[in-house]
Amino acid sequence: MSRHDNAITTREFWDAHAATAALSPDEPPVLGDLFRRYLPASTRPGRRALEIGAFPGRFLYHLATNYGYEPFALDYCEAAEALPSMFEAAGAPKLTLFHEDFLQWSTSERFDLVYSFGFIEHFNDWPGMIRRHAELVAEGGYLFLATPYFRKLQYGLHWLLDTPNLRQHNLHAMDDRAWRQILASRGFEILTCGPYGTCEFWLDVDLVGPVRGLAGRAISRLSQALDRRLNWPNRLISPFLVCVARRSV
């Protein structure tokens, strides 16, 4: 399957939406609790983490500075070229950048941690994307997958207020039960897999008009306040799907 047939988004889309943010070793607002719960506490040198679709590098920086992983980044957007210098300026461990298209990239290297956040749902062949992630994990290593969960009530909100952004996502990819089957068939132990978060909502304000943008921001602020106070992963309105799996030795 060619990139034209497989990818829902384009390089130009990601170049236009790349937003640089200051790198911080602080725990990221999402996934940080999963890192603490499932990643080994050891900071022994030599462990390597690969983020697929890495820009702007916040998760990778957190893992490098707090867990001792050697950081590797794969991203093809133009802004990603700045990642090595961003890490150097922040005093982080040296970052290795693969500035390539994941669909065309090939390597014999394997990594102790492979993860992506908001990547596989931008492809028609999302099962193939999961399999490619899994192939990159070393024996005993970990795979983290995370996507938005635009189903049920979240689908309704995005359909009403964030339609252009919704069209950039393959909703069929948001199926944690299928993730489990794919990874289990490849020798992975599933540590956790399912909805994550309570009810947070966000939208791409650059793609919607002022009325929908105003309504969306109001709902977003309310949902974020509720999310900070409640921890109720559910299939009705949770904002994310996550999976943490470990490859058998």
N, C-alpha and C positions, 0 to 999 in steps of 0.2 A: 504494500500500500504506500503510495507516494505521500509526501508531506501535504500536498494540496488536498488529497482525499482524507487524510488522517487529522491534521491539525484544524481546529475550529478558529483559532486566533492566528495572527500574523506577527512577524518580527516588528513591523511598523506599529502594530497595536501596543506591543510591550515597550517599544522605544518611547511612544507617546505617554505611557502611563508609569514609566519608571520615576520613582520619587525617592530622592536621597534623604536618609534620616541619620542623625548622629548615632554612632555606634556606642553602645553602653553594655557593660558586663551585667547589668541588672537583669533579673529574671524577666523574660518576655511575658506579655499579658496573657498569652495563650500557650499551651504546651509545657510551660515551665514546671508545673506540678507533675507532669508525666515524665519529664527528664529526671526529676528528683526521685520519683517512685521506681523507675525501671532501669535507669542507666547505672552501671557499676560506679561505686564511689571512688574507686582507684583513679589516680591521676598519673599512672605510670606512663612514661614517654613512649612514643611509637604508635599509640592508637590513632587511627585516622578516621575523620568524619567527612562525608561528601554530602553537600546539599545540592539537589537538582532544582534548577530555577532559583538560584541563590540570591540574586540582587533584591534588596539592599544589604544583605548579610547580617542582619541583627541576630538571628538564631545561631548562625555559625560562629559569630563573635562570642556570644554567650557560652557556647559549648567549648570553644577554644580557651577562654579565659577562666572558666569555672570548672571544667571537667578535664582539661588537659589534652583534648583532642588536637591533632594536627589538622588544620582546616584545608579542605579542598572544595572548590566551588565550580559548578557547571552552569553556565548561562550564556545565551547568545545575544541578549539585548546589548545595544551599544554602551549603555551606562555601566554594564558589568566590568568593562575594562578598567574602571577606577577602583575595583575592589582591593587589589593588592596594595595600592598606595593608601587606601582608607584604613586597612588593617595596620599597615606600618605606622601611619600617623597616630593611630590610637594605642600604639605600644603592644599590639596583639602579636601572637605567633605568626610567622610568615605564612601567607596564604598562597596556595597553588590554584591558579585559575585555568579551567578548560573553557576557553571562549569559543564554544562550538554548539551546534545544533544537536540536541540529545538524540534525535532520530537518525542522525548520520554518524554520531560519535561511536567509536569502538575502542575498547581497552581490555587488557588482560589483568589490570589491577583490581584488587578487591579491598573493601573498606570495613572497618569495625562498626561503623554506623553509617547508614544511608537513609536520607529522609527528603521529603518534599512536602511543601505546604501550599496547596492550591495549584497543583500542576496537572495531575492525571485527568481531571475533569475537563480539560481543554482539548481533549483528543477523542476521536470517534473510536479508535482501537484502544480504549482505556485498559482492557485486560492485558493487552500487549505491553502497555506502559508499566503496569504493576510487575509483570514478569521481568521486564528489563531492570527495574529497580532491584528485584530479588536477586538477579544474577550477579549484581555488584557487591553483595553482602558476603563477607568472609565467614568461614565456619565459626560459630559461636558469636557472630556479630548480630547487630540489631537493625531492624527496619522500622522507621516511623513514616506513616502516611497520614496526611490530613487534607481534607477538602471542605469547602462549604457544604451545608446540608440544605439545599433549596427544595425541600419537599414540604408537603402539608401546609401549615400556616406560613412558613417562610416563603414557599412558592407564591402564595397569594399576595403577600406583601411586595415581593420583588416583581411580580407580574403587574401590580398596580402602580408601583412607584419607581421601579428600577429595570424596566423591560430591556433596554439596550444591553445592560450588563448581564441580565439573565440569559440572553441569546448567546453569550460567549461561553456558556457552560453546558456540558453534556450531563443532563440530569440522570441518565442511566448509569453514569460512573459513581453516583452517590448511593452505593449499595454495599454496605459493610458485610452482609452475608456472603456476597460474591467474593469480596476481598478475602474473607476467611477461607473459602474453598480454594481459591487460587494459591494462597500462600501455604495452606496445609498440604496441598498436593506437591509442593516443592520443599518439603521438609522443614517448615517453620513451625515453631510453637507459638500459638497466639496468646499473648499476655493480656491484651485488652483490645476490644474492637467494638465500636458503636458510637452513638451520639455523644457529643461533648459540649459542655456549656448549657445554659438554661434557655435564654430567649434573645440574645443579642441580635440586633438588626443593624445593617449598614447598607449604604448605597453609593454608587459612583456619581457624585453630584455634578461632575463635568459632563455627564451624558444625558442628564434629565433637565427639564425646564424648571423655572423658578418655583412654580406652585408645588410640583412633586418634590422638588428639592427641599422646600421649606417643611412640608409634611414629613418627608423621610427623615430629616434631621431631628425633628421633634420626637418621632417614634424611636430613633436611634438613641437619643439621650435618655429617654425613659427606659428602654430595654437594657442599656448598659448599667443604669443604676440598679435595676432588678438583678442583673447578672452578678453584680458585685456582692449582693446580699444573699442570693440563693444559689445553691448548687444542685440542680435537678436535671441531669441529662435525660432527654426524652425524645420520642419520635414525632412529637407534635410541632414543636417550635424551636428545638435546639439548633444552634447556628452552624455546628461543625460535625463532621464525622472524623474519627481518628482510629488508627490501628497501630499497635506496637507488637512486633513479632521478633522472635529470636531464631536464628538459623541453627539447626542441630549441628553438633560437632561431629 
